[in-house]
Amino acid sequence: MDKKLREEKLKMWKENLAQLEKDLEAIYLKKGQAAQEGDLSENAAYTMAIEDAVTTRVRIEEIKKIIKGLEAGK
């Protein structure tokens, strides 16, 4: 992969990472708000926020690996 293409991909992935990190912050806020609604065992919003957080964290880790590979020149 040539240097220019690698730099473009790296920029794109870093932008995606930044957006996911913002999304994760928003998810944590929703989780906190849902937790204030009472019984967590029957709180669908809380459960959904937990699932969204897990999915987003996995995506963040995948993108970090991609960025690391691009930075290493792979």
C-alpha positions as CSV (number, residue, x, y, z in Angstrom):
1,M,0.0,0.0,0.0
2,D,1.4,3.4,-0.9
3,K,2.1,6.0,1.7
4,K,-0.7,8.4,0.6
5,L,-3.4,5.7,0.6
6,R,-2.2,4.5,4.1
7,E,-2.4,8.1,5.4
8,E,-5.9,8.5,4.0
9,K,-7.0,5.2,5.6
10,L,-5.4,6.1,8.9
11,K,-7.2,9.5,8.9
12,M,-10.5,7.8,8.1
13,W,-10.1,5.2,10.9
14,K,-9.0,7.8,13.4
15,E,-12.1,9.8,12.6
16,N,-14.2,6.7,13.0
17,L,-12.5,6.0,16.4
18,A,-13.2,9.5,17.6
19,Q,-16.9,9.2,16.7
20,L,-17.2,5.8,18.4
21,E,-15.6,7.2,21.6
22,K,-18.1,10.1,21.5
23,D,-20.9,7.6,21.0
24,L,-19.7,5.5,23.9
25,E,-19.8,8.6,26.2
26,A,-23.4,9.2,25.1
27,I,-24.3,5.5,25.8
28,Y,-22.9,5.8,29.3
29,L,-25.0,8.9,29.9
30,K,-28.1,7.0,28.7
31,K,-27.1,4.1,30.9
32,G,-26.9,6.4,33.9
33,Q,-30.3,8.0,33.1
34,A,-31.9,4.6,32.7
35,A,-30.4,3.4,36.0
36,Q,-32.2,6.2,37.8
37,E,-35.5,4.9,36.5
38,G,-35.7,2.2,39.2
39,D,-35.7,-1.6,39.0
40,L,-32.8,-2.5,36.7
41,S,-33.9,-6.1,36.3
42,E,-36.9,-4.9,34.3
43,N,-35.4,-1.8,32.7
44,A,-35.1,-2.3,29.0
45,A,-33.4,1.0,28.4
46,Y,-30.6,0.1,30.9
47,T,-30.2,-3.4,29.3
48,M,-30.0,-1.8,25.8
49,A,-27.4,0.7,27.0
50,I,-25.3,-2.1,28.4
51,E,-25.5,-4.0,25.1
52,D,-24.7,-0.9,23.1
53,A,-21.7,-0.2,25.3
54,V,-20.3,-3.7,24.8
55,T,-20.8,-3.5,21.1
56,T,-19.2,-0.1,20.8
57,R,-16.2,-1.1,23.0
58,V,-15.6,-4.1,20.7
59,R,-15.7,-1.9,17.6
60,I,-13.4,0.6,19.3
61,E,-10.9,-2.2,20.0
62,E,-11.1,-3.5,16.4
63,I,-10.5,-0.1,15.0
64,K,-7.5,0.4,17.3
65,K,-6.0,-2.8,15.9
66,I,-6.6,-1.6,12.4
67,I,-4.9,1.8,13.2
68,K,-2.0,0.0,14.8
69,G,-1.5,-2.1,11.7
70,L,-1.6,0.9,9.4
71,E,0.8,2.8,11.6
72,A,3.1,-0.2,11.5
73,G,2.9,-0.2,7.8
74,K,1.1,-3.5,7.4
